[in-house]
């Protein structure tokens, strides 16, 4: 969890607490069924993670790239 997630509302595509309203009991060993709604939410979450990862890689590459040296050196 990041610090800004505590204070800001979750962006579109993130899991929210209202989505997790299922209670699984110890006696119930059956698997839950995947509905089309759940699959859709999983796809959105995966796309969001992918975009954030690409943005993070771009930020890192610009941060650690070798600075351009002016023409005509020592």
PDB file with one MODEL, atoms N, CA, C and O in Angstrom:
MODEL        1
ATOM      1  N   UNK A   1       0.837  -1.173   0.000  1.00  0.00           N
ATOM      2  CA  UNK A   1       0.000   0.000   0.000  1.00  0.00           C
ATOM      3  C   UNK A   1       0.882   1.236   0.000  1.00  0.00           C
ATOM      4  O   UNK A   1       1.891   1.295   0.703  1.00  0.00           O
ATOM      5  N   UNK A   2       0.501   2.195  -0.775  1.00  0.00           N
ATOM      6  CA  UNK A   2       1.241   3.436  -0.837  1.00  0.00           C
ATOM      7  C   UNK A   2       0.577   4.472   0.055  1.00  0.00           C
ATOM      8  O   UNK A   2      -0.607   4.368   0.373  1.00  0.00           O
ATOM      9  N   UNK A   3       1.346   5.462   0.452  1.00  0.00           N
ATOM     10  CA  UNK A   3       0.848   6.471   1.375  1.00  0.00           C
ATOM     11  C   UNK A   3      -0.320   7.256   0.797  1.00  0.00           C
ATOM     12  O   UNK A   3      -1.267   7.588   1.509  1.00  0.00           O
ATOM     13  N   UNK A   4      -0.247   7.551  -0.504  1.00  0.00           N
ATOM     14  CA  UNK A   4      -1.336   8.338  -1.097  1.00  0.00           C
ATOM     15  C   UNK A   4      -2.645   7.551  -1.175  1.00  0.00           C
ATOM     16  O   UNK A   4      -3.709   8.154  -1.311  1.00  0.00           O
ATOM     17  N   UNK A   5      -2.591   6.222  -1.091  1.00  0.00           N
ATOM     18  CA  UNK A   5      -3.809   5.423  -1.111  1.00  0.00           C
ATOM     19  C   UNK A   5      -4.595   5.569   0.188  1.00  0.00           C
ATOM     20  O   UNK A   5      -5.795   5.297   0.217  1.00  0.00           O
ATOM     21  N   UNK A   6      -3.936   5.993   1.259  1.00  0.00           N
ATOM     22  CA  UNK A   6      -4.625   6.174   2.530  1.00  0.00           C
ATOM     23  C   UNK A   6      -5.524   7.400   2.469  1.00  0.00           C
ATOM     24  O   UNK A   6      -6.654   7.366   2.955  1.00  0.00           O
ATOM     25  N   UNK A   7      -5.037   8.472   1.881  1.00  0.00           N
ATOM     26  CA  UNK A   7      -5.752   9.740   1.894  1.00  0.00           C
ATOM     27  C   UNK A   7      -6.647   9.953   0.685  1.00  0.00           C
ATOM     28  O   UNK A   7      -7.691  10.594   0.805  1.00  0.00           O
ATOM     29  N   UNK A   8      -6.274   9.442  -0.456  1.00  0.00           N
ATOM     30  CA  UNK A   8      -7.049   9.655  -1.682  1.00  0.00           C
ATOM     31  C   UNK A   8      -7.971   8.470  -1.935  1.00  0.00           C
ATOM     32  O   UNK A   8      -7.707   7.352  -1.495  1.00  0.00           O
ATOM     33  N   UNK A   9      -9.039   8.731  -2.641  1.00  0.00           N
ATOM     34  CA  UNK A   9      -9.948   7.651  -3.023  1.00  0.00           C
ATOM     35  C   UNK A   9      -9.271   6.783  -4.074  1.00  0.00           C
ATOM     36  O   UNK A   9      -8.416   7.257  -4.822  1.00  0.00           O
ATOM     37  N   UNK A  10      -9.650   5.527  -4.128  1.00  0.00           N
ATOM     38  CA  UNK A  10      -9.050   4.596  -5.080  1.00  0.00           C
ATOM     39  C   UNK A  10      -9.456   4.982  -6.498  1.00  0.00           C
ATOM     40  O   UNK A  10     -10.632   5.244  -6.752  1.00  0.00           O
ATOM     41  N   UNK A  11      -8.497   5.021  -7.428  1.00  0.00           N
ATOM     42  CA  UNK A  11      -8.833   5.339  -8.816  1.00  0.00           C
ATOM     43  C   UNK A  11      -9.688   4.242  -9.457  1.00  0.00           C
ATOM     44  O   UNK A  11      -9.842   3.154  -8.902  1.00  0.00           O
ATOM     45  N   UNK A  12     -10.221   4.539 -10.596  1.00  0.00           N
ATOM     46  CA  UNK A  12     -11.039   3.586 -11.332  1.00  0.00           C
ATOM     47  C   UNK A  12     -10.207   2.355 -11.678  1.00  0.00           C
ATOM     48  O   UNK A  12      -9.068   2.481 -12.129  1.00  0.00           O
ATOM     49  N   UNK A  13     -10.759   1.187 -11.474  1.00  0.00           N
ATOM     50  CA  UNK A  13     -10.060  -0.047 -11.803  1.00  0.00           C
ATOM     51  C   UNK A  13      -9.462  -0.737 -10.598  1.00  0.00           C
ATOM     52  O   UNK A  13      -8.981  -1.865 -10.713  1.00  0.00           O
ATOM     53  N   UNK A  14      -9.478  -0.089  -9.441  1.00  0.00           N
ATOM     54  CA  UNK A  14      -8.952  -0.704  -8.234  1.00  0.00           C
ATOM     55  C   UNK A  14     -10.057  -1.427  -7.487  1.00  0.00           C
ATOM     56  O   UNK A  14     -11.239  -1.121  -7.651  1.00  0.00           O
ATOM     57  N   UNK A  15      -9.668  -2.370  -6.681  1.00  0.00           N
ATOM     58  CA  UNK A  15     -10.606  -3.109  -5.855  1.00  0.00           C
ATOM     59  C   UNK A  15     -11.067  -2.219  -4.706  1.00  0.00           C
ATOM     60  O   UNK A  15     -10.273  -1.470  -4.138  1.00  0.00           O
ATOM     61  N   UNK A  16     -12.326  -2.302  -4.372  1.00  0.00           N
ATOM     62  CA  UNK A  16     -12.847  -1.509  -3.263  1.00  0.00           C
ATOM     63  C   UNK A  16     -13.405  -2.439  -2.195  1.00  0.00           C
ATOM     64  O   UNK A  16     -13.649  -3.617  -2.454  1.00  0.00           O
ATOM     65  N   UNK A  17     -13.604  -1.910  -1.003  1.00  0.00           N
ATOM     66  CA  UNK A  17     -14.105  -2.715   0.099  1.00  0.00           C
ATOM     67  C   UNK A  17     -15.539  -3.163  -0.112  1.00  0.00           C
ATOM     68  O   UNK A  17     -15.941  -4.218   0.380  1.00  0.00           O
ATOM     69  N   UNK A  18     -16.310  -2.372  -0.836  1.00  0.00           N
ATOM     70  CA  UNK A  18     -17.707  -2.760  -1.062  1.00  0.00           C
ATOM     71  C   UNK A  18     -17.798  -3.958  -2.008  1.00  0.00           C
ATOM     72  O   UNK A  18     -18.808  -4.662  -2.009  1.00  0.00           O
ATOM     73  N   UNK A  19     -16.758  -4.202  -2.814  1.00  0.00           N
ATOM     74  CA  UNK A  19     -16.764  -5.356  -3.705  1.00  0.00           C
ATOM     75  C   UNK A  19     -16.563  -6.664  -2.948  1.00  0.00           C
ATOM     76  O   UNK A  19     -17.016  -7.720  -3.391  1.00  0.00           O
ATOM     77  N   UNK A  20     -15.893  -6.592  -1.820  1.00  0.00           N
ATOM     78  CA  UNK A  20     -15.576  -7.798  -1.061  1.00  0.00           C
ATOM     79  C   UNK A  20     -16.611  -7.990   0.041  1.00  0.00           C
ATOM     80  O   UNK A  20     -16.366  -7.655   1.200  1.00  0.00           O
ATOM     81  N   UNK A  21     -17.745  -8.519  -0.322  1.00  0.00           N
ATOM     82  CA  UNK A  21     -18.800  -8.729   0.656  1.00  0.00           C
ATOM     83  C   UNK A  21     -19.089 -10.201   0.866  1.00  0.00           C
ATOM     84  O   UNK A  21     -20.155 -10.548   1.374  1.00  0.00           O
ATOM     85  N   UNK A  22     -18.182 -11.064   0.494  1.00  0.00           N
ATOM     86  CA  UNK A  22     -18.379 -12.485   0.658  1.00  0.00           C
ATOM     87  C   UNK A  22     -17.665 -12.959   1.910  1.00  0.00           C
ATOM     88  O   UNK A  22     -16.570 -12.498   2.235  1.00  0.00           O
ATOM     89  N   UNK A  23     -18.297 -13.876   2.598  1.00  0.00           N
ATOM     90  CA  UNK A  23     -17.699 -14.484   3.778  1.00  0.00           C
ATOM     91  C   UNK A  23     -17.601 -15.976   3.499  1.00  0.00           C
ATOM     92  O   UNK A  23     -18.613 -16.631   3.245  1.00  0.00           O
ATOM     93  N   UNK A  24     -16.410 -16.505   3.544  1.00  0.00           N
ATOM     94  CA  UNK A  24     -16.205 -17.926   3.309  1.00  0.00           C
ATOM     95  C   UNK A  24     -16.035 -18.605   4.661  1.00  0.00           C
ATOM     96  O   UNK A  24     -15.188 -18.208   5.461  1.00  0.00           O
ATOM     97  N   UNK A  25     -16.829 -19.612   4.905  1.00  0.00           N
ATOM     98  CA  UNK A  25     -16.784 -20.335   6.172  1.00  0.00           C
ATOM     99  C   UNK A  25     -15.853 -21.528   6.039  1.00  0.00           C
ATOM    100  O   UNK A  25     -15.607 -22.018   4.937  1.00  0.00           O
ATOM    101  N   UNK A  26     -15.341 -21.984   7.161  1.00  0.00           N
ATOM    102  CA  UNK A  26     -14.408 -23.103   7.149  1.00  0.00           C
ATOM    103  C   UNK A  26     -15.056 -24.393   6.678  1.00  0.00           C
ATOM    104  O   UNK A  26     -14.381 -25.221   6.066  1.00  0.00           O
ATOM    105  N   UNK A  27     -16.339 -24.591   6.940  1.00  0.00           N
ATOM    106  CA  UNK A  27     -17.019 -25.818   6.540  1.00  0.00           C
ATOM    107  C   UNK A  27     -17.306 -25.854   5.044  1.00  0.00           C
ATOM    108  O   UNK A  27     -17.490 -26.927   4.469  1.00  0.00           O
ATOM    109  N   UNK A  28     -17.344 -24.706   4.428  1.00  0.00           N
ATOM    110  CA  UNK A  28     -17.652 -24.620   3.006  1.00  0.00           C
ATOM    111  C   UNK A  28     -16.352 -24.722   2.216  1.00  0.00           C
ATOM    112  O   UNK A  28     -15.586 -23.760   2.164  1.00  0.00           O
ATOM    113  N   UNK A  29     -16.096 -25.864   1.607  1.00  0.00           N
ATOM    114  CA  UNK A  29     -14.841 -26.070   0.881  1.00  0.00           C
ATOM    115  C   UNK A  29     -15.011 -25.928  -0.628  1.00  0.00           C
ATOM    116  O   UNK A  29     -14.057 -26.114  -1.384  1.00  0.00           O
ATOM    117  N   UNK A  30     -16.228 -25.597  -1.067  1.00  0.00           N
ATOM    118  CA  UNK A  30     -16.444 -25.448  -2.506  1.00  0.00           C
ATOM    119  C   UNK A  30     -15.799 -24.163  -3.005  1.00  0.00           C
ATOM    120  O   UNK A  30     -15.693 -23.178  -2.275  1.00  0.00           O
ATOM    121  N   UNK A  31     -15.384 -24.193  -4.229  1.00  0.00           N
ATOM    122  CA  UNK A  31     -14.821 -22.989  -4.846  1.00  0.00           C
ATOM    123  C   UNK A  31     -15.949 -22.063  -5.283  1.00  0.00           C
ATOM    124  O   UNK A  31     -17.031 -22.508  -5.666  1.00  0.00           O
ATOM    125  N   UNK A  32     -15.668 -20.766  -5.215  1.00  0.00           N
ATOM    126  CA  UNK A  32     -16.659 -19.812  -5.690  1.00  0.00           C
ATOM    127  C   UNK A  32     -16.633 -19.771  -7.210  1.00  0.00           C
ATOM    128  O   UNK A  32     -15.596 -20.016  -7.826  1.00  0.00           O
ATOM    129  N   UNK A  33     -17.760 -19.467  -7.804  1.00  0.00           N
ATOM    130  CA  UNK A  33     -17.840 -19.404  -9.257  1.00  0.00           C
ATOM    131  C   UNK A  33     -17.394 -18.040  -9.755  1.00  0.00           C
ATOM    132  O   UNK A  33     -17.638 -17.012  -9.123  1.00  0.00           O
ATOM    133  N   UNK A  34     -16.742 -18.061 -10.890  1.00  0.00           N
ATOM    134  CA  UNK A  34     -16.353 -16.807 -11.527  1.00  0.00           C
ATOM    135  C   UNK A  34     -17.486 -16.349 -12.426  1.00  0.00           C
ATOM    136  O   UNK A  34     -17.880 -17.060 -13.351  1.00  0.00           O
ATOM    137  N   UNK A  35     -17.996 -15.188 -12.161  1.00  0.00           N
ATOM    138  CA  UNK A  35     -19.037 -14.628 -13.004  1.00  0.00           C
ATOM    139  C   UNK A  35     -18.390 -13.700 -14.030  1.00  0.00           C
ATOM    140  O   UNK A  35     -17.216 -13.349 -13.916  1.00  0.00           O
ATOM    141  N   UNK A  36     -19.163 -13.316 -15.017  1.00  0.00           N
ATOM    142  CA  UNK A  36     -18.643 -12.400 -16.030  1.00  0.00           C
ATOM    143  C   UNK A  36     -18.297 -11.048 -15.425  1.00  0.00           C
ATOM    144  O   UNK A  36     -17.368 -10.381 -15.879  1.00  0.00           O
ATOM    145  N   UNK A  37     -19.043 -10.643 -14.400  1.00  0.00           N
ATOM    146  CA  UNK A  37     -18.758  -9.379 -13.716  1.00  0.00           C
ATOM    147  C   UNK A  37     -17.394  -9.439 -13.027  1.00  0.00           C
ATOM    148  O   UNK A  37     -16.612  -8.492 -13.108  1.00  0.00           O
ATOM    149  N   UNK A  38     -17.114 -10.540 -12.359  1.00  0.00           N
ATOM    150  CA  UNK A  38     -15.806 -10.684 -11.701  1.00  0.00           C
ATOM    151  C   UNK A  38     -14.668 -10.738 -12.715  1.00  0.00           C
ATOM    152  O   UNK A  38     -13.612 -10.142 -12.502  1.00  0.00           O
ATOM    153  N   UNK A  39     -14.882 -11.446 -13.807  1.00  0.00           N
ATOM    154  CA  UNK A  39     -13.855 -11.511 -14.848  1.00  0.00           C
ATOM    155  C   UNK A  39     -13.591 -10.132 -15.439  1.00  0.00           C
ATOM    156  O   UNK A  39     -12.447  -9.787 -15.736  1.00  0.00           O
ATOM    157  N   UNK A  40     -14.644  -9.350 -15.609  1.00  0.00           N
ATOM    158  CA  UNK A  40     -14.497  -7.993 -16.141  1.00  0.00           C
ATOM    159  C   UNK A  40     -13.685  -7.128 -15.183  1.00  0.00           C
ATOM    160  O   UNK A  40     -12.800  -6.384 -15.607  1.00  0.00           O
ATOM    161  N   UNK A  41     -13.990  -7.229 -13.879  1.00  0.00           N
ATOM    162  CA  UNK A  41     -13.236  -6.458 -12.890  1.00  0.00           C
ATOM    163  C   UNK A  41     -11.776  -6.890 -12.832  1.00  0.00           C
ATOM    164  O   UNK A  41     -10.886  -6.053 -12.687  1.00  0.00           O
ATOM    165  N   UNK A  42     -11.526  -8.193 -12.944  1.00  0.00           N
ATOM    166  CA  UNK A  42     -10.148  -8.688 -12.955  1.00  0.00           C
ATOM    167  C   UNK A  42      -9.380  -8.160 -14.167  1.00  0.00           C
ATOM    168  O   UNK A  42      -8.206  -7.807 -14.053  1.00  0.00           O
ATOM    169  N   UNK A  43     -10.038  -8.104 -15.325  1.00  0.00           N
ATOM    170  CA  UNK A  43      -9.382  -7.581 -16.519  1.00  0.00           C
ATOM    171  C   UNK A  43      -9.045  -6.109 -16.358  1.00  0.00           C
ATOM    172  O   UNK A  43      -7.957  -5.676 -16.738  1.00  0.00           O
ATOM    173  N   UNK A  44      -9.976  -5.332 -15.794  1.00  0.00           N
ATOM    174  CA  UNK A  44      -9.724  -3.908 -15.571  1.00  0.00           C
ATOM    175  C   UNK A  44      -8.564  -3.716 -14.591  1.00  0.00           C
ATOM    176  O   UNK A  44      -7.704  -2.863 -14.808  1.00  0.00           O
ATOM    177  N   UNK A  45      -8.538  -4.504 -13.517  1.00  0.00           N
ATOM    178  CA  UNK A  45      -7.453  -4.395 -12.540  1.00  0.00           C
ATOM    179  C   UNK A  45      -6.119  -4.756 -13.181  1.00  0.00           C
ATOM    180  O   UNK A  45      -5.106  -4.111 -12.910  1.00  0.00           O
ATOM    181  N   UNK A  46      -6.112  -5.774 -14.022  1.00  0.00           N
ATOM    182  CA  UNK A  46      -4.873  -6.177 -14.692  1.00  0.00           C
ATOM    183  C   UNK A  46      -4.401  -5.092 -15.659  1.00  0.00           C
ATOM    184  O   UNK A  46      -3.205  -4.807 -15.728  1.00  0.00           O
ATOM    185  N   UNK A  47      -5.320  -4.489 -16.402  1.00  0.00           N
ATOM    186  CA  UNK A  47      -4.949  -3.403 -17.315  1.00  0.00           C
ATOM    187  C   UNK A  47      -4.398  -2.203 -16.552  1.00  0.00           C
ATOM    188  O   UNK A  47      -3.437  -1.571 -16.990  1.00  0.00           O
ATOM    189  N   UNK A  48      -5.008  -1.894 -15.414  1.00  0.00           N
ATOM    190  CA  UNK A  48      -4.534  -0.774 -14.592  1.00  0.00           C
ATOM    191  C   UNK A  48      -3.133  -1.036 -14.081  1.00  0.00           C
ATOM    192  O   UNK A  48      -2.275  -0.154 -14.130  1.00  0.00           O
ATOM    193  N   UNK A  49      -2.894  -2.252 -13.589  1.00  0.00           N
ATOM    194  CA  UNK A  49      -1.549  -2.612 -13.113  1.00  0.00           C
ATOM    195  C   UNK A  49      -0.519  -2.537 -14.224  1.00  0.00           C
ATOM    196  O   UNK A  49       0.605  -2.087 -14.004  1.00  0.00           O
ATOM    197  N   UNK A  50      -0.893  -2.973 -15.407  1.00  0.00           N
ATOM    198  CA  UNK A  50       0.021  -2.954 -16.546  1.00  0.00           C
ATOM    199  C   UNK A  50       0.405  -1.516 -16.919  1.00  0.00           C
ATOM    200  O   UNK A  50       1.576  -1.230 -17.167  1.00  0.00           O
ATOM    201  N   UNK A  51      -0.575  -0.622 -16.957  1.00  0.00           N
ATOM    202  CA  UNK A  51      -0.314   0.784 -17.284  1.00  0.00           C
ATOM    203  C   UNK A  51       0.578   1.424 -16.226  1.00  0.00           C
ATOM    204  O   UNK A  51       1.507   2.162 -16.555  1.00  0.00           O
ATOM    205  N   UNK A  52       0.292   1.138 -14.947  1.00  0.00           N
ATOM    206  CA  UNK A  52       1.113   1.696 -13.868  1.00  0.00           C
ATOM    207  C   UNK A  52       2.543   1.170 -13.941  1.00  0.00           C
ATOM    208  O   UNK A  52       3.487   1.920 -13.690  1.00  0.00           O
ATOM    209  N   UNK A  53       2.719  -0.101 -14.279  1.00  0.00           N
ATOM    210  CA  UNK A  53       4.060  -0.673 -14.382  1.00  0.00           C
ATOM    211  C   UNK A  53       4.847  -0.022 -15.522  1.00  0.00           C
ATOM    212  O   UNK A  53       6.029   0.287 -15.366  1.00  0.00           O
ATOM    213  N   UNK A  54       4.193   0.184 -16.661  1.00  0.00           N
ATOM    214  CA  UNK A  54       4.864   0.837 -17.781  1.00  0.00           C
ATOM    215  C   UNK A  54       5.250   2.272 -17.436  1.00  0.00           C
ATOM    216  O   UNK A  54       6.334   2.725 -17.802  1.00  0.00           O
ATOM    217  N   UNK A  55       4.375   2.988 -16.736  1.00  0.00           N
ATOM    218  CA  UNK A  55       4.683   4.354 -16.314  1.00  0.00           C
ATOM    219  C   UNK A  55       5.860   4.370 -15.338  1.00  0.00           C
ATOM    220  O   UNK A  55       6.726   5.243 -15.409  1.00  0.00           O
ATOM    221  N   UNK A  56       5.882   3.406 -14.438  1.00  0.00           N
ATOM    222  CA  UNK A  56       6.976   3.309 -13.467  1.00  0.00           C
ATOM    223  C   UNK A  56       8.303   3.032 -14.182  1.00  0.00           C
ATOM    224  O   UNK A  56       9.328   3.611 -13.824  1.00  0.00           O
ATOM    225  N   UNK A  57       8.292   2.157 -15.181  1.00  0.00           N
ATOM    226  CA  UNK A  57       9.510   1.872 -15.944  1.00  0.00           C
ATOM    227  C   UNK A  57       9.988   3.098 -16.711  1.00  0.00           C
ATOM    228  O   UNK A  57      11.192   3.341 -16.794  1.00  0.00           O
ATOM    229  N   UNK A  58       9.063   3.872 -17.273  1.00  0.00           N
ATOM    230  CA  UNK A  58       9.442   5.106 -17.970  1.00  0.00           C
ATOM    231  C   UNK A  58      10.074   6.105 -17.007  1.00  0.00           C
ATOM    232  O   UNK A  58      11.074   6.742 -17.335  1.00  0.00           O
ATOM    233  N   UNK A  59       9.490   6.240 -15.818  1.00  0.00           N
ATOM    234  CA  UNK A  59      10.044   7.163 -14.825  1.00  0.00           C
ATOM    235  C   UNK A  59      11.442   6.729 -14.396  1.00  0.00           C
ATOM    236  O   UNK A  59      12.333   7.564 -14.243  1.00  0.00           O
ATOM    237  N   UNK A  60      11.634   5.433 -14.203  1.00  0.00           N
ATOM    238  CA  UNK A  60      12.939   4.925 -13.786  1.00  0.00           C
ATOM    239  C   UNK A  60      13.967   5.118 -14.890  1.00  0.00           C
ATOM    240  O   UNK A  60      15.109   5.490 -14.618  1.00  0.00           O
ATOM    241  N   UNK A  61      13.570   4.869 -16.132  1.00  0.00           N
ATOM    242  CA  UNK A  61      14.525   5.019 -17.233  1.00  0.00           C
ATOM    243  C   UNK A  61      14.946   6.473 -17.410  1.00  0.00           C
ATOM    244  O   UNK A  61      16.106   6.740 -17.726  1.00  0.00           O
ATOM    245  N   UNK A  62      14.025   7.423 -17.213  1.00  0.00           N
ATOM    246  CA  UNK A  62      14.415   8.832 -17.318  1.00  0.00           C
ATOM    247  C   UNK A  62      15.250   9.261 -16.119  1.00  0.00           C
ATOM    248  O   UNK A  62      16.097  10.146 -16.237  1.00  0.00           O
ATOM    249  N   UNK A  63      15.019   8.648 -14.984  1.00  0.00           N
ATOM    250  CA  UNK A  63      15.760   9.015 -13.777  1.00  0.00           C
ATOM    251  C   UNK A  63      17.214   8.540 -13.853  1.00  0.00           C
ATOM    252  O   UNK A  63      18.121   9.254 -13.425  1.00  0.00           O
ATOM    253  N   UNK A  64      17.438   7.343 -14.395  1.00  0.00           N
ATOM    254  CA  UNK A  64      18.770   6.768 -14.373  1.00  0.00           C
ATOM    255  C   UNK A  64      19.499   6.810 -15.713  1.00  0.00           C
ATOM    256  O   UNK A  64      20.571   6.217 -15.839  1.00  0.00           O
ATOM    257  N   UNK A  65      18.949   7.494 -16.716  1.00  0.00           N
ATOM    258  CA  UNK A  65      19.645   7.547 -17.997  1.00  0.00           C
ATOM    259  C   UNK A  65      20.890   8.435 -17.882  1.00  0.00           C
ATOM    260  O   UNK A  65      20.967   9.319 -17.029  1.00  0.00           O
ATOM    261  N   UNK A  66      21.839   8.181 -18.743  1.00  0.00           N
ATOM    262  CA  UNK A  66      23.085   8.934 -18.745  1.00  0.00           C
ATOM    263  C   UNK A  66      22.812  10.329 -19.292  1.00  0.00           C
ATOM    264  O   UNK A  66      22.235  10.463 -20.371  1.00  0.00           O
ATOM    265  N   UNK A  67      23.214  11.364 -18.569  1.00  0.00           N
ATOM    266  CA  UNK A  67      22.945  12.732 -19.053  1.00  0.00           C
ATOM    267  C   UNK A  67      23.711  13.023 -20.332  1.00  0.00           C
ATOM    268  O   UNK A  67      24.835  12.557 -20.518  1.00  0.00           O
ATOM    269  N   UNK A  68      23.092  13.796 -21.207  1.00  0.00           N
ATOM    270  CA  UNK A  68      23.722  14.154 -22.480  1.00  0.00           C
ATOM    271  C   UNK A  68      24.842  15.162 -22.213  1.00  0.00           C
ATOM    272  O   UNK A  68      24.651  16.144 -21.496  1.00  0.00           O
ATOM    273  N   UNK A  69      26.010  14.902 -22.801  1.00  0.00           N
ATOM    274  CA  UNK A  69      27.136  15.820 -22.615  1.00  0.00           C
ATOM    275  C   UNK A  69      27.152  16.821 -23.769  1.00  0.00           C
ATOM    276  O   UNK A  69      26.860  16.463 -24.910  1.00  0.00           O
ATOM    277  N   UNK A  70      27.489  18.061 -23.472  1.00  0.00           N
ATOM    278  CA  UNK A  70      27.538  19.069 -24.537  1.00  0.00           C
ATOM    279  C   UNK A  70      28.644  18.743 -25.537  1.00  0.00           C
ATOM    280  O   UNK A  70      29.654  18.146 -25.162  1.00  0.00           O
ATOM    281  N   UNK A  71      28.470  19.129 -26.810  1.00  0.00           N
ATOM    282  CA  UNK A  71      29.532  18.866 -27.806  1.00  0.00           C
ATOM    283  C   UNK A  71      30.793  19.653 -27.484  1.00  0.00           C
ATOM    284  O   UNK A  71      30.739  20.740 -26.909  1.00  0.00           O
ATOM    285  N   UNK A  72      31.905  19.093 -27.859  1.00  0.00           N
ATOM    286  CA  UNK A  72      33.194  19.748 -27.592  1.00  0.00           C
ATOM    287  C   UNK A  72      33.581  19.565 -26.143  1.00  0.00           C
ATOM    288  O   UNK A  72      33.188  20.351 -25.281  1.00  0.00           O
ATOM    289  N   UNK A  73      34.319  18.570 -25.890  1.00  0.00           N
ATOM    290  CA  UNK A  73      34.675  18.261 -24.505  1.00  0.00           C
ATOM    291  C   UNK A  73      36.005  18.867 -24.101  1.00  0.00           C
ATOM    292  O   UNK A  73      36.455  19.862 -24.670  1.00  0.00           O
ATOM    293  N   UNK A  74      36.599  18.272 -23.146  1.00  0.00           N
ATOM    294  CA  UNK A  74      37.868  18.751 -22.606  1.00  0.00           C
ATOM    295  C   UNK A  74      38.958  18.565 -23.551  1.00  0.00           C
ATOM    296  O   UNK A  74      40.099  18.915 -23.253  1.00  0.00           O
TER     297      UNK A  74
ENDMDL
END
